[in-house]
Amino acid sequence: MRTKLLIPLLALTSSACYQYFPVRESAPLPKEGTEVRILLEDPQELDLGLMTISEVNRLEGHVRESSSDSLSIFSNQLRTYYGMRQFTNGAVFTFDRSQFGRLEERKMVPWKTGVAIGLAAVGLGVGMYYAVGLGGGSEPIDQAPDPTFAHTVNIPLLKVLAPLLFP
């Protein structure tokens, strides 16, 4: 039951904060340092020095240099036409605007960020409530605690680690 509730929460928070938005053809190209995704008009061969990767159609990375008609992209990975991911170890590729099938810029989405922060805060609060509320401290005050019993919060990891750390 709990996992069924966590799946939508995980999907919502993992997609939060940033999203790729298309850059219009009439708009200026993104500035240096901007994270972009480029879908090429036609699959191309890209030279990585020691090897050449064929049929590349998508790159993700940061803009290294930007002019009115071309972009240099610092990319750690690219994808081929067939969906294979290739790691490039930080290669720089230069493309003309005419080679772009689609250019997307990664931007922060404020409302998704707010929802993710709110859900994380609620989850942390609920977790703390159950950790403190369910964990020990239920003996009457007039009785002395048993010295052989280690009082731990009712979290399985702490129950396992406490005897190991404090023999």
Rosetta blueprint (number, residue, H / E / L):
1 M L
2 R H
3 T H
4 K H
5 L H
6 L H
7 I H
8 P H
9 L H
10 L H
11 A H
12 L H
13 T H
14 S H
15 S L
16 A L
17 C L
18 Y E
19 Q E
20 Y E
21 F E
22 P E
23 V L
24 R L
25 E L
26 S L
27 A L
28 P L
29 L L
30 P L
31 K L
32 E L
33 G L
34 T L
35 E E
36 V E
37 R E
38 I E
39 L E
40 L E
41 E E
42 D E
43 P E
44 Q E
45 E E
46 L E
47 D E
48 L L
49 G L
50 L L
51 M L
52 T E
53 I E
54 S E
55 E E
56 V E
57 N E
58 R E
59 L E
60 E E
61 G E
62 H E
63 V E
64 R E
65 E E
66 S E
67 S L
68 S L
69 D L
70 S E
71 L E
72 S E
73 I E
74 F E
75 S E
76 N E
77 Q E
78 L E
79 R E
80 T E
81 Y L
82 Y L
83 G L
84 M L
85 R E
86 Q E
87 F E
88 T E
89 N E
90 G E
91 A E
92 V E
93 F E
94 T E
95 F E
96 D E
97 R H
98 S H
99 Q H
100 F E
101 G E
102 R E
103 L E
104 E E
105 E E
106 R E
107 K E
108 M E
109 V L
110 P H
111 W H
112 K H
113 T H
114 G H
115 V H
116 A H
117 I H
118 G H
119 L H
120 A H
121 A H
122 V H
123 G H
124 L H
125 G H
126 V H
127 G H
128 M H
129 Y H
130 Y H
131 A H
132 V H
133 G H
134 L L
135 G L
136 G L
137 G L
138 S L
139 E L
140 P L
141 I L
142 D L
143 Q L
144 A L
145 P L
146 D L
147 P L
148 T L
149 F L
150 A L
151 H L
152 T L
153 V L
154 N L
155 I L
156 P H
157 L H
158 L H
159 K H
160 V H
161 L H
162 A H
163 P H
164 L H
165 L H
166 F L
167 P L
